[in-house]
Structure formats: structure tokens, C-alpha cells
Amino acid sequence: MKQLETMILENGKVLGEDILKVDAFLNHQIDPVLMKGIGEVFAEAFKDSGITRILTLESSGIAPAVMAGLELGVPVVFGRKSKSLTLTEGLYTAEVRSYTKKTVNEIAVSKSFLNKDDVILVIDDFLANGQAALGLKSLVDQAGATLAGMGIVIEKTFQPGRGILEDQGVKMVSLARIEKFEAGQVVFAPADI
């Protein structure tokens, strides 16, 4: 997706050898026009999959997931990373290791919002080592739902996440695929779309 790649080049910041900071448009400040475009592309990619619900993880996955949900006309559910006084019983849970924060979180979704009749599209902001995606897939599996695929806003192809998920039969659609960081710059691999 050229619009996303341009935004990454103009506003993303490479930190070290493997971190891309995108807080100017995705995970702190959100560019709504870009998110609308991202939602449209994901909706087009999965339009014939029979999606009944979108699942994401708080907080950076919510904006692109909501826009895709709007386009597809389906609800969006997000896995919570933090405990809530109102979300304590009847939960699907999974552990997720954060690559950038170097922490482990238990994510949770109410059993009321995922069920065996659902066809789920998972959307997330980044794919690196695949831990968040595997945690979200675990929630879908626990519900007995069907996983139609995963929509990833930014994928780091030099890390193993995609291979792990494809080995499990997951359909992957990444909008911007990063091959490497070179001299503080982003080098893109061909995108899925």
C-alpha cells in the first residue's frame, strides 16, 4: 500500500536495528485518512471470506480494525492487555510476549463476543516475531471459531512471525513489508497488496 509506505518513509523513525517508531500516525497519534484507506484495503482483501467479526489487540490495532469493521459491516472486538473490574469471568485468555516492551501480558476477550459460528479476521499493527498474532489466534481457537486470516499493517520480513503463522495455515495480508533497516532508513519488500 503506497500511501502507508510513504507515511512510513516520511514520518516513521528507525530505532536501532529492528524497531520502527510510528507514533506520528498509528500508535500514539492516529491519521484517520490513512486508517480509512487501510480499512478499505483489508475489507477488499477479505470481502469474500464471510467475516462476521474482527479481532485485534489493544491499543494500536484498534484504529485499523475499526475502519475495516466499518467497511465490512461487522463488529470489532479487542483483546485487553490490562485487568478490568468489569471483565473478570467467562474469558478466553492467552499470554503474549511484547517484542518492543520486553514484557509478557495476559490478553483476554469475553466469551460473549467470540463463538464457534464466527468467521474471524485478525488485524494487528505490527508482525515481527508473531507472538501477538499467535495469542490472538489462540483466542479464536479457544472459541472454536474459524480464522479467515490476518491483516497486518506493517510486517518485518526479517523476523520469523509470518513463517510461523503460515506454517499453521494462516492466510496473511500485510500492507507494508519491511525487508530491513539500512543506515537508519526503511527498505521495503514487495507488499501483499
N, C-alpha and C positions, 0 to 999 in steps of 0.2 A: 504494500500500500504506500504509494509515493508520498501522499500527504503526511503520513506518520513518519516515514524515513526523513523527510525534510524537517519535520519538527524535531526529531532526534538530533539531526546534524546541527540545527540552529540553536536549540535550547537544552539539549542533553549535555551532561558533564561526565567525562570518563574519570573514574577514581581508581587509581592503581591499574592492575592488570585484568580485573574481572568484574568491576562494578560500574554500572551506568546509572547516574542520578537523573531522574526525570520528574523532579518535583515541580518544575515550572509548568507542566501540562497534564500530568497523570496522577501522581500520588501525593500531592500536597495542594497545589493549585490545579484546578481541572479546566481544560479547554473544552467547553461544551460543543463547539462546532466540530472539533476533531473527534470527540466521543460520539457524536451523532453519526459521523462518517464511519467510524469503527463499528458501531451497532448495525449500520446498513450492510456493511461488508460481511459481518458474521451472519446476519439474517439471510443474506443471499446464499452464502456458502452452505447453510444448513436448512434451507427452506423446504426441502423435500424429505426431511428426516422425521417428521411427525413430533417435533419438540412440544412438550407440554409444560416444561419448567426449565428455568436456567438456574444453575447453582454456581456461586462464586464464594470468595473468601473476603472477609473484611480486611482492610477497608479499600485498598487500591483496585480491587476487581469490581467494586460496586458500580462505578460510573459506566464503564463499557458494557457491563452486564445489563444494567437498566436500559440502556439505549438499544441493545439487541432485543431485550424483552419487549420494549415498546414496538419495535419493528415486527417482531414475530407475534405480538399479541398474547404473550404468556407471562405468568408471574416470575419474579426473581427472588430466590432465597439465598441468603448469605450465611456461611459458616461463621460463627462467632469465635473469636480468639480469647475473649475475656469472659469471666464468670458474670452472670446476671442474676439478680434476685428473682426475676420472673421466668428464667429459663433454667429449671433445675431438675425436671422429671421428664421422662419419655423422650430421651435424646439418643441420636446417633452421634458417636464421638470417634475421633481419630487423633493421633499425635502427629504434629507437623514440625519439622525442624526448619527454622528460618536460616537461609544461607547468609543474608545480609546482616541480620541481627544476632546471629550465633546463639539463638535460643530455641527451646522446644515449647510449643504451645499445644494444648488440647483444644481442638476445634469441635464445635457442637452445632447440631441442627435439630430442631424439634421434629419428632416423628410425625407430627401433624402436617408437615409441609413436604415430605417426600414419601412416596408409596410405590408399591410394586407395579402399578399401572402407568407410572410416569416414564416418559422418554426425556432424559436429561441432557442438556447441553451445559458443559462446564466452561466457564470463561474465567481467565485469570490474567493479571497484568504481565507477569514475567514467567518464563520457563527457563530454569538453569539446571539444577540437579534433579528436579522433578518431585521434590518432597511435598510441596503444597498440592500439586496435581494428584499425587498418589493418595494424599489424605482426603481430598475431595472425591476421588474415585472410590475410596473405601466407604464414604458416606452413602454414595449411590449403591454400591454393592450391598451394604447393610440393609438398605431399604428394599432390596430386590428389584430395583428399577433398572431400566435399560439406559446405558450410557451411549448416546448418539455420537459423541465426540467431544473434543476440547478445542476451544478457541483461545489462542494465546496472543496477546497484544505484541509482546516483544520476547523473542526467543534468543538465547545464547547458544548457538550451534556448537560451540567449542566445549560445552558441558553436556553431561550424559542424559539429561531429562527426557528428550524426545525418544531416544533409543529405548529407554526403559519402558516408556508408555506404549510405543509401537510394538515392542515385544509382547505386550499384553493385549494387543489387538485394538488399541485405541486410535481412532481417526483423529489426526492432528491438523489444525489450520492455524498457522502463525502469520501475522500481518507484517511484521518486520523481523528479519532473521539476521542476527549479528554473527559474522564469521570470526571476527577478532577485533581487539583494540590494538591499534598500532600508532605509536608516538602520540598518544592521547587522543586519537581520532577513532571513529567508528568505521569499520569496514563491513559492509553488508554482504550476506549470502543471498541467493535468489529467494524471494518470498514465496509462500504457498499460493498467494493470490495477487 
